[in-house]
Amino acid sequence: MPEHTELEIDSVISRQNVAKEGWTTYYVDGTNGNDANNGLRWETAFKTIQHAIDVAESWAKIYVKSGTYQEHVTITKNSIHLIGENQATTFIVGGDNNALVVYGSNCYVLRFNITADAPNNAVTASGKYMKLEFITTYRPVNLEGDYNTATNLLLKHDLVITGKYNLVTHCTSENTTYGVRIEDSDIGPSQYNKIVENDVIGADIGIAILKNIEESKYNTIVHNNIVDCSSHYAIDEGTNNVFSENYYSAHSNIDNGFGIATEPYVFTGGSDPRPVVCRNGWLVLGHGGNTIKSVPAAGTYTHPNDTSEHDVLEFSADTQDIHISLDVSALTQPVEIREYEKIDGTNYRQISLKTYPDDFDTGTDAITIYFKQKNKDYKVTLKSTVAEGASRDIPYVYRTDGKT
């Protein structure tokens, strides 16, 4: 995924409406830093993350150089923004303790690779209004506070929610025990959480709402891909929870003509009354209030390792209005997306150009394209501005609207 520059991060902070006059910025460099420094420039960076946090007051940004930080990091102050240089190369290793624990509110943690020894957590979010983004975790993440957001996480271990009003979105869980586990704790049930547009792949149990003492209620599980689970795809031991329009690879997924399976997906304790029939199928259920009438088509386009322009999909004039979703999460370099309409027997006219990821919202993994049919042929092309280094598979799904 694309990484944020310091300027972009400042913009994010501003949009979150948490900024104020007088933000203080500190720098941490585990190789060249020294905790006796003042930490105010890279040349005088601190050596450890925890020392920077201890020195900082609320409303501080702490930039962390790539490296391995064998620390138990604890944030007790509010509005601390902890920003790693690179998700793949900025490591927090908790060892025999939890790696990162956040008690403060309005904190933001971006671009880290976090682990600890069993049975400790990679991340425990105990405060409120915290955001975790672009983080890889090899031990559990526990959202035990309220109003926290986890987005674009790569989860190699369980994500556990024991708080309220938390949002998990655009995360990928791979080969875990539980993809996402919502359960009550000693302070009460876990309620009003939203699990939206995530990929849970190869878990023992995909998404589960579990009861220890009290039933968790009013949680929403919508628009997730739950794929290749070995035991259960979903479990609901609570009440008034909503599962809707998720994709379950174990389901029959026979299309009812509207992108929804002909039968609900029934699981232990509940059901999804509207499972979609293909991965990311919710993206093409409708457009502009139109009624979808066709069966979705899905496939994979293999983007070559070069900088030439390549056709991805072509549609003939007898096709009705077209809705396309391209999963571009595998791309590592900017790519130009062009749309064309045919103007005569052989020639096309370009009608749009966007560059991924610059022209899309941060964290966008799926590009949606809509052609309003004008009795023309259409096509979509991709062109890398820098060679990828290897061919990349880009899954797609498309449907067509009925005209009546």
Secondary structure, 3 states (H helix, E strand, C coil): CCCCCHHHHHHHHHHCCCCCCCCEEEEECCCCCCCCCCCCCHHHCECCHHHHHHHCCCCEEEEECCEEECCCEEECCCCEEEEECCCCCEEEECCCCCCEEECCCCCEEEEEEEECCCCCCCEEECCCCCEEEEEEECCCEEECCCCCEEECCEECCCEEECCCCCEEECCEEECCCEEEEEECECCECCCCCEEECCEEECCCEEEEEECCCCCCECCEEECCEEECCCCEEEEECCECCEEECCEECCCCCCECCCCEECCCEEEECEEECCCECCCCHHHHCCCCCCCECCCCEEEEEEECCCCCEEEEEEECCCCCCEEEEEECCCCCCCEEEEEEEECCCCCEEEEEEEEECCCCCCCCCEEEEEECCCCCCEEEEEEECCCCCCCEEEEEEEEEECCC
